[in-house]
């Protein structure tokens, strides 16, 4: 989900669709889920809104452990 969907003050625009498409593309290419370490929507909200972290905050570790991933080429 796009971060502005969690925030009631945020204006919902077509940008949420772009965010969703981007997440889908990354999922397909990397075989990983955004916020895969979270087990509840509350954890995702905290990570996104309070901690201001991106969906894949360990991307460099993924690159090192999966050098053949086409996303890194």
Secondary structure, 3 states (H helix, E strand, C coil): CCHHHHCCCCCCCCHHHHHHHHHHHHHHHHCCCCCCCCCCHHHHHHHHHHCCCCCCCCHHHHHHHCCCCHHHC
